Amino acid sequence: MTALPSDKFRSYDFSHLCLGDLIEARQNHKVHHRGHIEEAHPELGVFWIQDTVTGTRRLIDFDSFEIFFGRHTEAAPATV
């Protein structure tokens, strides 16, 4: 299981996230989902990841989790 790098950041704003970023979606300080952003819909406040915790593709609602991310070196802004 790939963990976030030590230089991870908590995002309070969807605009900080980029396609390719490795994110952790947490609730009550517990990681529920972790994976790279594959698709994003900022106007809806959601994005898709390939979850390394469950092995499935997951839709993440930005408002339902605390989102922590590590910047991918070739990241593009998470826009449609």
Secondary structure, 3 states (H helix, E strand, C coil): CCCCCCCCEEECCHHHCEECCEEEEEECCEEEEEEEEEEEECCCCEEEEEECCCCCEEEEEHHHCEEEEECCCCCEECCC
